[in-house]
Every structure is written in C-alpha cells, then in structure tokens.
Amino acid sequence: MSVVSENKANKVAPRAAENPGENGTELSELGIQHSNPKYKIDNVLQHFGTIGRFQVVLIILMSTIAALAAWRILFDLFAAKNNFDWTCTELGLKHNCTFVEGKMPCEVEQNRAIEDKLDEVGNGLYWEFNNTGFSIKSDIPLPCKEHAKFTFTSSIFFIGAFFGVAGFGRLSDMIGRRKTLLISLGLSVAQAWIIPFFKNIYVYLACRCLDGAAFGGYFLISFVIEVKYAPPKYR
C-alpha cells in the first residue's frame, strides 16, 4: 500500500482531523500514516460528501454479485421442476404402468404400486422421460417412496447459508474481505461444475448445501464492502 504524508492527507480532508468520527476504518489500517490516531476513512468520505466513480463501479460490481445470489436462490425452481413428458416402457406396460397427462409417474397410484410390489426403481425401467436433461426429477432415478428428498433441495441451501454467514464472516476478519469474497465465489462455481457429472441425489444435496454456504459468504461480504465505502449520509 502507498504511504502518504500528513501534509497530503490534510489537503485531501482538512476538516476531518478537526472533527474525527467515532466509527469507521482508521487510515493506518489502509497503510496511510497520519499523526492523528482518530483520523478515519469516514472523515474523508464525509468531507467529499458525494458518490464518485469508485462508488459507482463498486455498486455495479456488488449488484452483479447480488443478482448471482438471487439466481442461486431461484435455481431449484428450474432444476427441480416437474417433467410431464414421459411414457411407459414395454416392461412397465406389462406391470400395469399407466400414463396420466399432467402428472409425474409417481403421482399415479398404479405406478407407485408397481414399485411397492417389485421394490425396484421405476425411472428408466417401468417408465422413461422423453426430455432428458430437463430437471433432476427426470435425470436422477429415485423410487417413488423417496421422492420427498427432492423437496430438501431448497431448505438445505438455506441451512448451508446459515453456516456460511458465520464461517465466512469469521474468515473475512482473519484474511480480509476481498480474499474471502473470491473464495466464496470460487466455491459457488466449483459446485456448479460438479452437479452435471453426478446423477446422484446425495451429491446434488451436498452441492446445494455448499452453494448455500458460498451464498452466505459472498452476499454478506459484498453488502459490507458496498456500505463501507458509501458516504456516511447515504448509509
């Protein structure tokens, strides 16, 4: 970091040293030397009293991260939606598989009875989806009695977010907000790359939990960074 002299600091904000604020980051924390130990970055921001190019760029960057966070929350509305484009296989027809328009296979009583009787997974065996890659409900084979696991995909995301806020908040105090922000964003990208390669409900739930933890990190930290450098009167 650059070190500026006391004279240069006084030229930037001459009134700040006379009226030091109670809150804010001291200039010494930013690598700036000044004889007044109460001289804080908030004093400089308050002296200028406006939003400059730096704040505008920061708002755009942090708003982009907020948009990413919103998408990760809504992800399951698309990834775990129902797929009604399916048909009974020849084996399924022999065991009384029944197609009902506008319903998933396991929503039809006759199809649930097949699995209850034979204790085998129906997806890909007694019925198959014509539009693969449509959602996890059509791509991950689960017995009808275990379909309730699909409902955990949203709740486990927020469980991960709960621990992510606490964990990444503590980590940001130890190594800094910028590094922690990059780590949490990297974790979100990593789990997104893992999901397509494993058609397993437990891997998917684990990735959603990690995604929630990452969300708790970058959403919290981006908000703190944005508020930190906003002029005090706009906070």
Secondary structure, 3 states (H helix, E strand, C coil): CCCCCHHHHHHHCCCCCCCCCCCCCEHHHHCCCCCCCCCEHHHHHHHHCCCCHHHHHHHHHHHHHHHHHHHHHHHHHHHCCCCCCEEECHHHHHCCCCCCCCCCHHHCHHHHHHHHHHCCCCECCCEEECCCCCCHHHHCCCCHHHHHHHHHHHHHHHHHHHHHHHHHHHHHHHHCHHHHHHHHHHHHHHHHHHHHHCCCHHHHHHHHHHHHHHHHHHHHHHHHHHHHCCCHHHC
